Each structure stands twice: as C-alpha cells, then as structure tokens.
Amino acid sequence: MYSLLPALVALIFLGFGIFVASTQGFTRIGSSFFVLCVTSAVWQGTWAVLFQVKDPHTAMLLVKLGYLLILFLPTSLYHFLTEISLRENERRFVYASYAIAGMLAVALLGSDYFVSGYYSYFFGLYPKAGPLHPLHVLQTVIVVSRGLYITYRQQMQARENRRIKLQLCIGAVLTYFFAAIDYACNYGVEFYPPGVIFIAISLGIFTIAIVRYNLFNPLAIAATVVHEMRTPLLSIRNSAKGMERDLPMLMQGYELAVNAGLCPPTVRPAAMKYLSAISGNITLEVDRANNALDMMMASLEMDKIETSTFVFHSVAACVGESLKRYAFGPRERTRVSSGEFTDFEFFGSDTLLTMVLLNLLKNAFHAINAAGAGEIKITTVLAPTFNSLCVTDTGTGVHKDALPQLFDPFFTTKKKSGGSGIGLAFCHRVMTSFGGRIRCDSEHGKFTTFTLEFPVLPAIKSSAPEFSALRESEGTAPPPSGAQPFP
C-alpha cells in the first residue's frame, strides 16, 4: 500500500519526460527538464521497491541506487531554472554543482560515509544518513535557492507572457523543494515521507506551463509571428515602392496646376516636403523591422546552430556588408567612420557577424539620437591571443548599474522605446559560438564601446580587396599612420 503512490508518480514523471523529449526535442531547456523527470522517476520508483523488500543485501543496493540519482536531483532543478531563465553565464556554476554531486556519488558507492545502512520504519526500509549526507543537504539548499533567485529576477523584467511562464516554473520548483522534508526520515524521524505529494503537485504546475503556455516551444510561436508579420511588411514595402515611382509625377502635376492657376495652393510647403520623403521613410522602417525579425529568429535558433559550417571570413568584408545592409536614416551614414583598422580573419559565420554588427549599429544610433549628437567609429586592435573589432559611439552611454546585466536575455535599457532585450544576448551567443567574447565599456553621457574579441588564427590571409571595399563604401581615405581608435 505504501509503495503505490511513489510508484504511480514515478511512472507519470518518466512518461511525461519521454513525452516532452519526443515532442519538443532535446533543446537545452527540454534536456534539462528530461533529466529532472528521470531523476525524479528513479528516486520514487526505487523507494517504491525498497518499501517492499526484506533482504538486507537487496535493500542496500536499492538504497545506493536511489541515492545515486537523488544526488543529482537538486542540480537538475538548478539546471532547469538556469536554462528557462536563459542565464548562459550561470552554466559554469551548474557544471560545478554536477561535479560536486559526482564526488558525493563516489563516496556513496565506495563507502558508508554517505548512507550508513537503513532504518526499518512502519512503511518499510529507508536510507540512514551518514556523516557526509549533510553536504548533500547543504548543496540542495544552496543550488535550488540560487535557481529560484535568478528566475525570480528574470521574471521581474520579462514581458507578460514570459513572466507567467517563469512564475509557473518558480511555483513548480518551489513546491518540489518542499519534498526536502523527506530528509528528516534519513535522520531517524519516523513518518511516511510526504515528498511524493509535493513533487506530484509540482508536475501538475509544470503541465500547465507546458500545455497551456507552450513552455518549451518558443521557436514555433516566434516563427509563426515572424511569418505573419513578414507578409504585411512586404505589402507595405511594395506599396511604398509604388508611391516612390508615381508620387513625384503627381506632385509635379500639382505644382504645374498651381503655377498655371488651375487650382489653389491648398497643400502647404512643409506637407509637400513630407510627401516627397514618405516613401523612403516607409521603406526604411520596413527594412529595420525585417532586420529585427531576422535577429529574433537567429537568436532563438542559436541552440541549433551548426558550427561544422563555420569557415574563415574577413572581418572587413563583414563590416562592409553590414554598412551596405543597414537601413540608414537621413544623414546617418555620414556619422559612421573607421579609425585604426587592420583587417583580420575569424573562424565562424559571416552572416551571424553581420547581424551582430547590424544590432550594434542600431543600438549606437539609438544612443546618438537620444543624445542629439554623436558619431560612430569602427576600429580593430590586433593582439597575440585575441584580435578585436570595436564599435564606439559618443551617444548617451550606459549606466554602470546596467553593465553587468547588459548581455542577459530580455534585459533592456530601452523599455520606453520598445526594446526587446534579445539583441545583445544574441551578440553574446554568436561570439561565444566563435570561441570569442563580447564586452562593453561605457561612461554615461560620454561614450559606449562594444569590443568583439576573436581568437587569433594560426595563419592570417591577406584581405586587401575587402578592406578597400570598406573604404570605398565609407567614402573616406585611409586614416593617417598611427591613427588611434576612438575615443
């Protein structure tokens, strides 16, 4: 009778984990949830059998088997919360926690220091804590509390739909955490361990998040939204092109009619000026929207990026391509120049780097427009281990309090202007996939410099044609020898 509930919960967790893995795939989030389901299933399933056995040798095998998975259970909770919060920088601590659990597993299998036998309770046999067991309890409290904290911080700055998902995950893991009351049984307190009830409730909360709010499949939703947005954007752009072709002739006809006295001058000069530029402005905004959609999709697909397709590319060629593709507003192109620039090669994707540069240009122009003045300089710095590409603007700068969170997903300093918080997180993911990194140096009210650091390759090939193309697209001569990067 006492084995029925844990056996049922074990089967449900195992089935649910397999279902999620088969329908959603082994993404980072899906994989961490699958590990959580498997460890929970083995924990409860083993205890269901342990409550029934009488043979001492079999009992000790089950005790060690059950605890072998329990050791990794707190870290699997922490791992899941890290992935659902998209905190890439937290992964090194997750891996460290797995390593600590692995060391405890060695102690569990090779000695009696972790579990030293078992108690015989009214409901069956139960593991007895050894002298090293408190380390596992301490690890449980630390890593689960840390996971709940970072998820709570993330939901505070998330948009409504994502906030609900994160809140449900917090509720599910917090409920699961209450299952730690079972540890009292490991220390001689005799009562039927109620943890199985808490983890069953937590699974129900997870089910709501997965089924109702599509917890593990943001890509499918985003792809649908992007597809639906591209169609009207294409129609708007085509209409703008039609206006660009026909509107000048209509305006010219109006002016001729006014000059000939055939109609009164009812359209103000300012309106005429506005109409002459409207088609270009519409096209500009549509192009910017399409760039944002491209970046959104690329960011969501970063977990699926195929690094085997990476090849050698010229940094200058990517800079030149980004300047060609960027939807510059009136007089914006003249604000971009190069300082000290020596081309180098990197190993990665030219498409991804171009999208990174498009995002950095967008952010730089946002800062310049907010400041009412400023310029952008693109420079390179060559060093023994890392070659750097720097994008500097003299706009509003970034508050020092925001710098530590700047590359966190969904963190934005532009909430009032509709920032999504995915751009710089995308840049960080791209540079990490290249084996490099991105960092930001800024002084509020003065400047911001984003530095892209690429590992130095064994051999650098000459890319003079691409660099010349960059200079030609910029419309300036190469800087004098010894020119210094800005600022």
Secondary structure, DSSP 8 states (H G I E B T S, - for coil): -TTHHHHHHHHHHHHHHHHHHHHH-S-HHHHHHHHHHHHHHHHHHHHHHHTT---HHHHHHHHHHHHHHHTTHHHHHHHHHHHHTT-GGGHHHHHHHHHHHHHHHHHHHH-SSSEEEEEEETTEEEEEE-TTHHHHHHHHHHHHHHHHHHHHHHHHTS-HHHHHHHHHHHHHHHHHHGGGGGHHHHTT--S--THHHHHHHHHHHHHHHHHTT-TT-HHHHHHHHHHHHHHHHHHHHHHHHHHHHHHHHHHHHHHHHHHTTSS---S-HHHHHHHHHHHHHHHHHHHHHHHHHHHHHHHHTGGG--GGG-EEEEHHHHHHHHHHHS---TTTGGGEEE-S----EEEE-HHHHHHHHHHHHHHHHHHHHHHT---EEEEEE--SSEEEEEEEE-SS---TTTGGGTTSTT--S-GGGT--S-HHHHHHHHHHHTT-EEEEEEETTTEEEEEEEEE--SS----HHHHHHHHHHHTS----TT-----
